[in-house]
Amino acid sequence: MDQLLLLGVFICMLAILLTLIYGFHKVRRFQRFILNSFPGQMESSFTLALDKQFRQSEALAGIFIELGFKKSLPPTRGWAASPDLLREIALHTLHAHPKAIAECGSGVSTIILARCMQMQECGHVYSLDHSQEYAERTRQELERHGLREWATVLNAPLRFYDLNGEAWPWYAIEELPTIGFDMLVIDGPPEEVSRLARYPAGPLLFGRLNAGAVVFLDDANRHQEKKILQCWAKEFPNFRQELRECEKGCAILLKDGKKMLVDIDSVAEDRVQLMTDVDRSRVQQDSE
Ligand SMILES: C[S@@+](CC[C@H](N)C(=O)[O-])C[C@H]1O[C@@H](n2cnc3c(N)ncnc32)[C@H](O)[C@@H]1O
C-alpha cells in the first residue's frame, strides 16, 4: 500500500516537473521571439528617426553654406519652421527674385527671407506676428544679423473677421502695405488659436498676390492644414497646389501660374554661385 502511495507521489512529482520544463521551454521561446523581432523593429524605427534628423542637419548645413550666414541662427526645432522648409523657401526666393514677400508668423523664417533679399539686393519682407514678444525677438535677430533694412515685423494682434458668415480670429493687417506681393509664407497663427486657424490667409491675402506669386504653407501634413488646402482648392481654383516632402509637410500654391515651380536640387548649385558673387562684392565694399 505504502509502495503504491510512493509511486503515486513520484508520478505526480514527475508530471509537475515535466510541466515546469515544458512551460520554461515555452517561456524561453516567447522570450527569444520578443528579443528577435521587437528589438529589430525598435532598431529600424530608431534608424528611421536618425535618418530624418540627419536630413534636417543636412538642410541646415545647406542653408548656412548657400546663404553664407556668419552668425548662428535661432533654433529650428519645435515652433520654428524646419530646415528643409527653410531651404525650400530660400532657394525659391533666390531663384524667383520676389520683390515683396508677406509672411504670417515671424521667426527664423523671417531671417532666412531677409537674408535672401539682402543677397539679391532688392525687395522687402513684411512679417505679421500676433505676439509682441515674439515679434520683438525676431526684430532683435534681424538686428543681430544686420538684416533690419530687409524685413519689417509688424505687430498684428488677432482680431475677428466675418468670412462666409462665421467669425474667424486672424491677424490685424492694417499695417501691411497695400502693395501686390510676389510671395506669401504661411506659418501662423498657431493651430491653438482656432479651428482651421490659417484658413483666413486665403480670403484675406490671396487677392493681394501678383500673378505668378507663390504661397508656401508650413505644417501641410497636419489634418487641419489638409482641410484648409481643400477649402482653398475649391475657393481659389486659379491657385495650383503642389506638395513637397518636408518634415512637417509643405504645400506650395502658384497663382495663375503657367511656369514650373523650382526644383530646389537643380537650382542649389546656381545659388552657391550667386552667393559667392554677392559676398565677393560685399567684401570689396567693406574693404573700401
Ligand atoms: C509656427 S510659429 C512661426 C515660426 C516662424 N515662421 C519660424 O520659422 O520661426 C507661429 C507663431 O507662434 C509664436 N511662437 C513662436 N515660438 C513660440 C514658442 N516657443 N512658444 C509659443 N509661441 C511661439 C510666434 O508668435 C509665431 O509667430
The ligand as an ORCA input file, in Angstrom:
! r2SCAN-3c Opt
* xyz 0 1
  C       4.791     78.477    -36.053
  S       5.307     79.916    -35.269
  C       6.158     80.768    -36.544
  C       7.543     80.273    -36.709
  C       8.378     81.052    -37.702
  N       7.834     81.045    -39.016
  C       9.768     80.459    -37.711
  O      10.210     79.922    -38.714
  O      10.417     80.531    -36.655
  C       3.819     80.883    -35.174
  C       3.818     81.894    -34.060
  O       4.000     81.238    -32.822
  C       4.598     82.119    -31.890
  N       5.725     81.390    -31.305
  C       6.956     81.204    -31.785
  N       7.678     80.445    -30.962
  C       6.890     80.143    -29.921
  C       7.053     79.387    -28.714
  N       8.204     78.804    -28.436
  N       6.013     79.309    -27.865
  C       4.843     79.913    -28.142
  N       4.620     80.651    -29.263
  C       5.629     80.754    -30.133
  C       5.023     83.376    -32.640
  O       4.118     84.408    -32.323
  C       4.898     82.940    -34.092
  O       4.514     83.999    -34.912
*
